């Protein structure tokens, strides 16, 4: 990793869902690029009120945590593929992207989605819309961060922590530990809200 001696920006990402986890990974990857005169080091803090899904097995996710289906379009997959190790080893390698006809239920109604590549075309990988279990993709992205940035001085994960209030004037966020109820302010240069809506079927 190159030594970064230029400007450092404090980035707070509120929400450790697919968007927040991927954004953290992409920002941290920039710290590993060869620096230029305009290089910026990103100090990334990821905040989420829930647990770190990267520490759970698939069995634990199925049994203990409610989930729903997400549809990843081409732009979502392209963003994940920007980090080849993330896509090949953590998403594709762990079977998060399914390659067969997927059956799932919306209430009592059975639905299906074909995750096969377009007929006769194997060069572009998965088809335009890929259906994945929300918890599985979150767990894969979280594991990637844990494995690659656990000891990274530029990365801090704060699970079981809520963003309570944003002081825009002074560029700081009030956060609260879910268990201890302790609160403190955290300064930021850029605040990203990566919270999710909660339907059974969402297109990213």
C-alpha positions as CSV (number, residue, x, y, z in Angstrom):
1,X,0.0,0.0,0.0
2,X,1.3,3.5,-0.9
3,X,1.9,6.0,1.8
4,X,-0.6,8.8,1.5
5,X,0.7,12.2,2.7
6,X,-1.9,14.5,1.2
7,X,-5.4,15.6,2.3
8,X,-7.5,13.3,4.5
9,X,-11.3,13.4,4.4
10,X,-13.5,12.0,7.1
11,X,-16.4,10.0,5.5
12,X,-19.3,8.8,7.6
13,X,-21.6,6.2,6.0
14,X,-24.9,5.7,7.8
15,X,-26.3,2.3,6.9
16,X,-24.5,-1.0,6.4
17,X,-26.7,-2.4,3.7
18,X,-25.5,-3.2,0.1
19,X,-25.0,0.4,-0.9
20,X,-23.2,1.5,2.3
21,X,-20.9,-1.5,2.4
22,X,-20.0,-1.2,-1.3
23,X,-19.4,2.5,-1.0
24,X,-17.0,1.9,2.0
25,X,-15.1,-0.8,0.0
26,X,-14.8,1.5,-3.1
27,X,-13.5,4.5,-1.1
28,X,-11.0,2.4,0.8
29,X,-9.8,0.9,-2.5
30,X,-8.9,4.4,-3.6
31,X,-6.4,4.6,-0.7
32,X,-4.4,1.8,-2.3
33,X,-4.0,3.6,-5.6
34,X,-0.7,5.2,-6.4
35,X,-0.9,8.7,-5.1
36,X,-0.8,11.8,-7.2
37,X,-0.5,15.5,-6.4
38,X,-4.3,15.6,-5.9
39,X,-4.6,12.3,-4.0
40,X,-7.0,12.2,-1.0
41,X,-7.0,9.6,1.8
42,X,-10.5,8.6,2.9
43,X,-11.0,7.8,6.6
44,X,-14.3,5.8,6.4
45,X,-16.6,5.2,9.4
46,X,-19.5,2.8,8.8
47,X,-22.4,3.1,11.2
48,X,-25.4,0.8,11.5
49,X,-27.8,0.0,14.3
50,X,-27.9,-3.7,13.5
51,X,-25.3,-6.5,13.8
52,X,-22.4,-7.2,11.5
53,X,-23.9,-9.7,9.1
54,X,-20.4,-10.6,8.0
55,X,-19.9,-12.7,11.2
56,X,-23.0,-14.9,10.5
57,X,-23.2,-18.2,8.6
58,X,-25.8,-18.7,5.9
59,X,-27.7,-21.0,8.3
60,X,-27.8,-18.3,11.0
61,X,-29.0,-15.7,8.5
62,X,-31.8,-18.0,7.4
63,X,-32.9,-19.0,10.9
64,X,-32.6,-15.7,12.9
65,X,-32.9,-12.8,10.5
66,X,-35.8,-11.7,8.4
67,X,-34.8,-11.0,4.8
68,X,-36.3,-10.1,1.4
69,X,-35.2,-10.3,-2.3
70,X,-33.2,-7.6,-4.0
71,X,-32.8,-7.2,-7.8
72,X,-29.3,-6.2,-8.9
73,X,-29.2,-4.6,-12.3
74,X,-26.2,-4.2,-14.6
75,X,-25.1,-1.0,-12.9
76,X,-25.1,-2.7,-9.5
77,X,-23.1,-5.7,-10.7
78,X,-20.7,-3.5,-12.6
79,X,-20.0,-1.6,-9.4
80,X,-19.3,-4.8,-7.5
81,X,-17.1,-6.0,-10.3
82,X,-15.0,-2.9,-9.9
83,X,-13.3,-4.9,-7.1
84,X,-12.6,-8.2,-8.8
85,X,-11.8,-10.0,-5.5
86,X,-15.1,-8.9,-4.0
87,X,-17.1,-10.2,-7.0
88,X,-15.2,-13.4,-7.7
89,X,-14.5,-14.6,-4.1
90,X,-17.2,-13.1,-2.0
91,X,-20.3,-12.6,-4.2
92,X,-20.0,-15.1,-7.0
93,X,-17.7,-17.5,-5.1
94,X,-20.1,-17.9,-2.1
95,X,-23.1,-18.5,-4.3
96,X,-24.8,-15.2,-3.5
97,X,-25.7,-14.8,-7.2
98,X,-27.8,-17.7,-8.2
99,X,-27.5,-19.2,-11.6
100,X,-30.7,-21.2,-11.8
101,X,-34.4,-20.4,-12.0
102,X,-35.2,-18.9,-8.6
103,X,-38.5,-19.4,-6.9
104,X,-39.6,-17.2,-4.0
105,X,-42.9,-16.1,-2.4
106,X,-44.7,-12.8,-2.0
107,X,-47.2,-13.8,0.6
108,X,-48.8,-17.0,-0.7
109,X,-48.1,-16.1,-4.3
110,X,-45.2,-18.0,-5.9
111,X,-42.9,-15.9,-8.1
112,X,-40.0,-16.8,-10.3
113,X,-36.9,-15.1,-11.8
114,X,-34.6,-16.5,-14.4
115,X,-31.0,-15.7,-13.4
116,X,-29.5,-17.4,-16.5
117,X,-27.4,-15.4,-19.0
118,X,-29.2,-14.4,-22.2
119,X,-29.6,-17.3,-24.5
120,X,-26.4,-18.1,-26.5
121,X,-24.5,-15.3,-24.7
122,X,-22.0,-16.5,-22.1
123,X,-19.6,-13.6,-22.3
124,X,-21.5,-11.0,-20.4
125,X,-22.0,-13.1,-17.3
126,X,-25.3,-12.9,-15.4
127,X,-28.4,-11.4,-17.1
128,X,-29.6,-7.8,-16.6
129,X,-31.6,-8.5,-13.5
130,X,-30.2,-10.8,-10.8
131,X,-32.3,-11.7,-7.8
132,X,-30.4,-12.2,-4.5
133,X,-31.3,-12.6,-0.9
134,X,-30.7,-9.3,0.8
135,X,-29.0,-10.8,3.8
136,X,-26.6,-12.9,1.7
137,X,-25.3,-10.0,-0.3
138,X,-24.9,-7.9,2.8
139,X,-23.0,-10.7,4.5
140,X,-20.7,-11.2,1.5
141,X,-19.9,-7.4,1.3
142,X,-19.4,-7.2,5.1
143,X,-17.0,-10.2,5.1
144,X,-15.0,-8.6,2.3
145,X,-14.6,-5.5,4.4
146,X,-13.7,-7.4,7.5
147,X,-11.1,-9.6,5.7
148,X,-9.5,-6.8,3.8
149,X,-9.8,-3.8,6.1
150,X,-10.1,-5.1,9.7
151,X,-6.6,-3.6,10.5
152,X,-6.9,-0.7,8.2
153,X,-6.2,2.6,10.0
154,X,-8.5,4.3,7.5
155,X,-11.6,2.2,8.4
156,X,-13.8,2.0,11.4
157,X,-17.0,-0.1,11.7
158,X,-19.6,0.9,14.3
159,X,-22.3,-1.7,14.5
160,X,-25.1,-1.5,17.1
161,X,-24.8,2.3,16.8
162,X,-27.5,4.7,15.7
163,X,-27.2,8.1,14.1
164,X,-29.4,10.3,16.3
165,X,-28.9,13.8,14.9
166,X,-27.0,15.6,12.2
167,X,-25.5,19.0,13.1
168,X,-25.1,20.3,9.5
169,X,-23.7,23.7,10.6
170,X,-20.8,22.2,12.5
171,X,-20.6,19.1,10.3
172,X,-20.9,16.5,13.0
173,X,-23.2,13.6,13.8
174,X,-24.6,12.5,17.2
175,X,-24.3,8.8,17.5
176,X,-25.7,6.5,20.2
177,X,-24.5,3.0,21.2
178,X,-27.6,0.7,21.2
179,X,-26.6,-1.3,24.2
180,X,-24.9,1.3,26.5
181,X,-27.0,4.3,25.3
182,X,-23.8,6.3,25.4
183,X,-23.8,9.3,23.0
184,X,-21.1,11.3,21.4
185,X,-20.5,13.6,18.4
186,X,-18.4,12.6,15.4
187,X,-17.1,15.1,12.9
188,X,-17.3,14.5,9.2
189,X,-16.3,16.1,5.9
190,X,-18.8,14.1,3.9
191,X,-21.9,12.3,5.3
192,X,-23.6,9.6,3.2
193,X,-27.0,8.2,4.1
194,X,-27.2,4.6,2.7
195,X,-30.4,3.5,4.5
196,X,-32.8,1.2,2.8
197,X,-36.5,1.0,2.3
198,X,-38.0,-2.3,3.4
199,X,-40.3,-3.8,0.8
200,X,-40.2,-7.5,-0.3
201,X,-38.9,-6.6,-3.7
202,X,-36.5,-3.7,-4.4
203,X,-34.5,-2.8,-7.5
204,X,-31.2,-1.1,-6.9
